[in-house]
Amino acid sequence: MIRVVVFFLLFLPAWVIAQTGLDTKSKKAIDLYTVADNFRVRGQYNEAISALTEAIQKDKKFTEAYYRLGVVYMSMADYQRAVNNFKYALTLTKDLRKQKMIWFDLGEVYMRSGQYKDAIDVLSGYVNTETQNKQRVAKAMSQIENARFALNNQAVNGATRPHPLSDTVNRFPLQYFPALTADQQELIFTRRRGHRLEDDEDLVICRKDASGKWLEPQSVSAMINTPDNEGTCTISADGRKIIFTSCGDRGYSGNCDLFESIKTGEQWSKPVNLGPNVNSGDWESHPTLSADGRTLYFVSDRRGGFGRNDIWYTTLAENGKWTKARNLGEPINTQYDERSPFIHVNGKTLYFASNGLVGYGGYDIFYSEKSGNTWSKPVNMGGPVNNHEDQYSLFITADGKKGYYSHEENLPNGTEKSVLMEIQIPENQIIKFRSNYVKGVISDAQTGEKLKARIELFDINKNEIVSLVDSDSISGQYLMVLTQGSEYGLYVNKVGYLFKSLNFNYAEMKDFEPLVIDIQLDRAKKGQGAVLQNIFFEVDRYELKEKSFTELEKVARFLDENPQIRIEIGGHTDNSGNPAYNQQLSEKRANAVYNYLISKGVSPKRLSAKGFGSSKPVASNETEDGRQQNRRIEFTIL
């Protein structure tokens, strides 16, 4: 599950041997060469090297033995030895057909080791002379384009280099696919107990202590981890919904399926298969959730895609079921492989790995911005995030300043190594729409009881819902992500209680800090009232601004859900200006709200409107902040 390493020549094509023959007359050398290839295709690289070395001792001008030795070293990621053997093989032959074969793979090794100028030279030689193998010519031309891109997009001098997380975190033979909660207090990732594919994979979680240091990883939950493999997970911004990949005997429908677990209090629920709308008879993995846990992106190799591995997506319907998964399409997916998508908490920026787009060769990290239902042309992240090595599983924090990923490499002994890394994102790569969050606890205003409530976030200028979450039924905790570029109305709703509204104007704000706001809800009973935080008028005017409509529709919904309730709409001003004028303005504003609610079908019998001028201040009129609090519309239950 950790990675797929693609090598472009696993065996010498039969047509090459048939057309060119071998450059030796030593029967013993040919026998050793054949034995070595049997070892190589089984991944027994040391045995293959031993046999090829012995074959070369029998004939020191055995071109194909040097070439095949280079192929073995390339498979082991020992690129310098691969280059040495390929180059020496070229000195032994003038046969153009054999030279082309070596040029192609030498160019691949140069790409994998970041020697881009050398790659362009040898691959250009291949392209200029090969006339038959169009597929390989296309691949070589693609790599030349990648090499030129890499030379023109080297990492900026002085850019912050990635560094591994502490040994407290990187304590396992392999760890990969990191994900964080929006407040960056919890880090969850996959760990493998050994270097073999059959070694157990589980999900573990680290939490920060008071000083900001990561504590020792712990199993996410005995309910989630089993003796089979669990990995490649995603977690909602509030840390209360997790979706992960399981390839064990869990009633799955294919090779690997996606499962969901919900956290209540400190307990995770029994994982549930996401079902046939999401999972197919093929492979599903690499999930990533939107901040509110209602849109899921993942990777599948099912039929109907653009390439071998594509990014798909599904949304959570009102009935709590995931909709039929759809292919994300172009320009994200290509005819090759897309992997490890990550949707930023802003819901607008998708990061993913691809080997089908122009980059540094192999897998690079790209990002695309969503506008409406359209994704922009993917942009290569460039250095230092990308380089000549394969890059996967980048996670960007809410503020866009830090990235986390797993650095993976093949070791010369044939095993893999993987550690979790942190990188400071360069200024020119920080996302366009950064995010922060508001979090806290929702409780009953009278009893202090923690409440499960529904929290809705609206873009009030568009009157569109942005996000929807529930607070924890045991702890009352909630977390809602706020993203630059919009003005938001946040609504906390629970049947039997007055709804609470908050306003966050991030339309032009560039720098902002996370907020902690505990919210107390009043029961819907006589005498209780609520201030409408998202009602707006022009200065000295009483016509409602359009961005007030979201709030007023919430009032209409509240009245519809509580048909026995009547309310009084009260208009209030600060003490600036003439008292008689303030009284008149407050009455007109209250009537504007009254008339709007009637237009939405609320019976006039359930409403009354009254202006109070400046007679009922809730804060001091000596400060601007106080005067702003006093200029308000509120309603009271009659």
C-alpha positions, -999 to +999 in steps of 0.1 A: +000+000+000+030+023+006+039+030-030+042+017-065+076+019-081+074+016-119+105+005-138+103+007-175+123-024-184+117-055-163+130-079-189+150-077-221+124-079-250+125-111-270+126-091-302+159-075-292+176-108-286+162-123-318+172-094-340+206-086-324+219-117-309+244-117-279+279-103-281+296-134-268+305-169-280+310-182-245+284-209-239+291-207-201+286-169-202+253-173-220+242-199-195+251-176-165+233-147-183+201-168-186+203-179-150+208-143-139+176-132-157+156-159-139+168-145-106+161-109-117+125-114-127+119-130-093+135-100-075+165-120-063+188-092-072+220-103-053+219-137-070+214-120-104+244-097-098+265-127-088+256-146-119+261-116-143+295-108-127+306-144-133+293-142-169+314-111-174+345-129-160+340-155-187+338-127-214+348-092-204+333-078-237+298-093-231+277-062-239+243-076-229+257-088-195+268-052-186+235-038-198+215-064-178+237-056-148+227-020-152+190-030-153+194-049-120+210-020-103+183+003-116+157-020-101+176-017-068+177+021-070+215+019-071+216+045-099+253+052-100+262+015-105+234+013-131+249+043-150+284+029-149+273-004-164+251+012-191+279+035-201+305+007-203+281-014-223+279+015-248+317+014-253+315-022-263+290-020-292+286+000-324+253-017-331+227+011-333+199-012-323+217-021-290+228+015-284+192+027-286+181+000-261+208+012-237+202+049-243+165+046-234+172+030-200+203+051-193+180+082-198+155+067-173+183+063-147+195+099-153+159+111-148+156+091-115+188+105-102+181+141-112+208+143-139+185+161-163+211+174-189+225+139-193+190+126-196+182+150-224+214+141-243+209+103-243+171+104-248+175+128-277+198+103-293+172+076-289+143+098-303+165+108-333+173+073-343+143+051-333+118+047-361+098+016-350+089+016-313+065+046-313+054+039-277+089+042-264+096+073-285+066+089-270+078+080-235+113+093-242+099+126-256+078+130-225+109+125-203+128+151-223+099+175-217+101+167-180+139+172-179+136+206-195+108+216-170+130+204-141+160+224-153+138+255-155+122+250-122+149+241-097+142+248-060+148+284-051+181+290-033+176+295+004+142+278+004+134+259+036+144+223+033+121+195+046+131+179+079+119+147+095+096+147+124+111+135+157+121+100+164+091+099+188+069+099+157+092+082+132+097+051+154+085+024+131+102+006+102+077+024+078+053+053+084+034+071+057+002+090+045+000+116+073-032+136+080-039+163+106-069+178+122-076+215+114-062+227+148-030+207+141-033+190+175-037+154+162-016+136+136-028+103+122-009+081+098-003+045+087+026+025+102+040-008+091+058-030+116+082-044+091+097-039+056+077-067+040+044-063+022+029-089+044+039-071+076+010-056+096-003-021+088-023-001+113-035+034+119-019+054+147-024+088+162+000+114+178-012+142+200+006+174+209+015+182+245+012+216+261+045+227+247+036+217+211+057+185+209+043+153+194+037+126+219+043+089+213+019+073+186-009+052+199-033+029+181-063+049+168-087+024+182-090-014+188-123-010+171-105+001+139-072-018+139-072-056+133-046-083+126-053-074+089-041-043+072-056-008+078-041+022+062-043+053+039-068+072+060-084+107+061-099+125+090-125+153+091-113+187+103-129+182+137-112+148+142-146+130+145-149+111+113-123+088+098-123+070+065-096+044+058-086+016+036-089-020+047-077-050+027-085-077+052-115-100+059-140-073+068-167-082+043-151-061+016-163-062-020-130-059-038-092-059-033-093-031-009-123-011+003-130+021+021-146+021+056-160+047+079-159+052+117-174+080+138-160+093+171-184+100+199-168+113+230-135+093+231-149+062+214-148+052+177-177+033+162-174-001+146-162+006+110-188+004+082-181-004+046-190+026+025-210+003+002-214-003-035-220+033-044-183+039-034-166+006-034-163-016-065-150-051-072-116-034-078-091-015-057-101+016-037-077+036-015-061+070-008-093+087+006-095+124+015-124+142+032-136+177+029-135+197+062-171+189+071-168+152+062-194+154+035-174+151+002-150+122-003-123+120-029-104+087-034-084+066-059-096+035-078-084+014-106-120+005-117-131+006-153-146+038-167-116+060-159-091+080-179-061+059-169-049+031-147-055+048-114-080+078-113-094+101-087-131+097-080-155+115-057-188+110-038-209+132-016-230+125+015-267+128+008-294+141+032-303+105+042-267+100+054-258+077+025-229+082+001-240+090-035-228+070-066-191+078-071-181+098-101-148+102-119-133+136-113-124+138-150-101+161-168-080+181-163-072+162-131-071+126-144-047+116-172-041+084-192-015+074-166-018+074-127-031+098-102-027+091-065-030+104-030-054+133-034-057+158-006-085+183-004-075+213+016-099+224+044-108+254+023-126+230+000-112+248-031-077+234-035-070+198-044-035+184-042-026+151-058+003+130-072+005+123-109+030+107-133+009+118-163+016+155-162+048+175-169+071+176-140+104+163-126+099+127-138+080+100-120+053+112-095+051+149-087+026+168-065+002+191-084-026+213-072-058+225-088-083+252-077-121+247-078-144+274-091-181+263-091-180+228-105-148+233-126-112+225-117-084+246-130-054+232-150-031+215-125+000+233-114+032+216-105+042+225-069+078+228-080+108+227-057+116+220-029+084+200-026+091+182-059+124+168-071+137+138-091+123+113-066+087+102-065+065+124-042+032+113-026+007+122+001+013+159+007-009+174+035-011+212+038-022+228+071-052+251+072-031+283+072-012+270+042+022+275+059+033+239+065+032+206+046+036+171+059+044+141+037+062+107+038+096+105+022+100+071+007+130+054-009+141+020-021+173+009-003+201-010-021+193-041+000+159-043-017+139-030+013+120+003+016+124+032+040+098+058+048+097+087+073+073+115+080+086+149+070+076+185+076+083+214+052+078+251+054+058+260+023+076+288+003+056+321+000+051+317-037+034+283-032+011+292-003-025+286-012-047+314-025-075+308+001-061+301+036-082+289+064-085+290+102-112+276+124-136+284+153-141+257+179-156+254+213-183+237+233-221+239+229-242+236+260-276+244+276-275+280+289-294+271+321-281+236+330-247+235+314-256+202+298-234+195+267-255+194+235-255+178+202-264+206+178-262+212+141-238+239+130-243+254+095-219+278+078-233+301+051-217+324+026-242+352+034-233+372+002-243+342-019-269+327+005-252+294+000-243+268+026-206+262+028-203+235+055-224+215+079-213+196+110-227+184+143-213+189+177-203+159+198-233+145+217-211+138+248-186+165+250-205+192+231-173+200+211-175+215+176-150+228+151-159+247+119-134+258+093-134+294+080-117+303+048-106+336+034-126+353+007-161+352+021-184+367+048-199+340+068-230+335+090-226+306+114-259+291+128-262+267+157-295+249+157-312+224+180-349+215+182-364+230+213-338+258+216-334+292+201-309+292+173-277+312+178-260+331+150-224+345+146-208+366+119-173+363+105-162+387+078-132+371+060-140+387+027-109+409+028-091+397+059-055+385+052-042+375+086-064+360+112-061+336+142-081+306+152-110+313+176-124+295+206-161+304+212-182+284+236-219+287+227-248+285+251-283+278+238-315+291+255-346+269+255-374+282+233-398+295+259-416+327+268-394+356+275-363+342+258-348+362+230-320+361+204-299+388+187-298+384+149-262+389+142-264+388+104-290+415+097-276+444+078-287+479+068-270+509+051-261+537+075-293+556+084-314+534+061-340+507+069-339+487+036-325+452+042-293+443+025-295+410+005-269+394+028-295+396+056-318+371+038-299+340+050-305+350+086-342+358+081-348+325+064-334+309+095-359+328+116-387+316+092-375+280+095-374+283+133-410+295+134-420+267+110-404+241+133-421+256+164-456+264+153-468+273+188-444+302+191-451+339+185-423+364+185-418+402+188-392+417+165-373+445+182-353+472+166-326+490+185-301+518+179-272+534+198-275+568+214-259+588+186-281+615+171-316+627+178-336+603+201-368+608+181-350+600+149-335+569+165-369+557+176-383+561+141-354+543+125-356+514+149-393+510+141-388+511+104-360+485+106-382+462+128-410+465+103-386+457+074-379+424+091-416+418+099-425+424+062-398+400+049-409+372+072-445+376+060-433+375+024-418+341+033-452+327+044-451+334+082-485+343+095-489+380+107-507+366+137-474+351+149-454+383+146-452+418+160-427+446+154-416+473+178-389+500+178-370+508+210-346+534+198-317+537+222-337+529+253-323+493+258-286+493+254-267+460+259-233+476+260-216+509+267-222+537+241-188+551+250-170+528+226-175+520+189-177+483+197-203+490+223-224+512+200-222+485+173-236+459+198-264+483+206-274+487+169-293+454+165-324+435+156-335+408+180-366+387+186-383+377+218-407+348+223-441+361+235 
